[in-house]
């Protein structure tokens, strides 16, 4: 009934839902601790977000 590509796509979609549920469970009622340090990941994300605005 389903070919292998369809099964792979369905499995990936289910995996994304499961991953989201896991993250939701881990962060529910969590406390955010600010360490006062700069996040290199956040800096990289912000830099990538600004690149298209500079080009346009």
C-alpha positions as CSV (number, residue, x, y, z in Angstrom):
1,X,0.0,0.0,0.0
2,X,2.8,2.5,0.9
3,X,6.1,2.6,-0.8
4,X,9.4,2.9,1.1
5,X,9.6,6.7,0.5
6,X,6.1,7.3,1.9
7,X,6.9,5.1,5.0
8,X,10.2,7.1,5.5
9,X,8.3,10.4,5.3
10,X,5.6,9.2,7.7
11,X,8.2,8.0,10.1
12,X,10.0,11.3,10.0
13,X,6.8,13.3,10.7
14,X,6.0,11.0,13.6
15,X,9.6,11.5,14.9
16,X,9.2,15.3,14.8
17,X,6.0,15.0,16.8
18,X,7.6,12.7,19.4
19,X,10.6,15.0,19.6
20,X,8.4,18.0,20.2
21,X,6.5,16.2,22.9
22,X,9.8,15.2,24.7
23,X,11.1,18.7,24.6
24,X,7.7,20.0,25.9
25,X,7.9,17.5,28.8
26,X,11.4,18.4,29.7
27,X,10.8,22.2,29.7
28,X,7.3,22.2,31.4
29,X,7.5,24.2,34.6
30,X,11.2,24.6,34.1
31,X,13.2,27.5,35.4
32,X,15.4,29.5,33.1
33,X,18.8,30.2,34.6
34,X,20.6,33.2,33.2
35,X,24.3,32.8,33.6
36,X,25.3,36.2,32.3
37,X,27.4,34.8,29.5
38,X,27.0,35.3,25.8
39,X,25.6,32.4,23.8
40,X,27.6,31.6,20.6
41,X,24.5,29.8,19.2
42,X,22.2,32.8,19.7
43,X,24.8,35.1,18.2
44,X,25.1,32.9,15.2
45,X,21.3,32.7,14.8
46,X,21.0,36.4,15.0
47,X,23.8,37.0,12.5
48,X,22.1,34.6,10.0
49,X,18.8,36.3,10.5
50,X,20.3,39.7,9.7
51,X,22.1,38.6,6.5
52,X,19.1,38.6,4.2
53,X,18.0,42.0,5.5
54,X,21.4,43.5,4.6
55,X,21.4,41.9,1.1
56,X,17.8,43.2,0.4
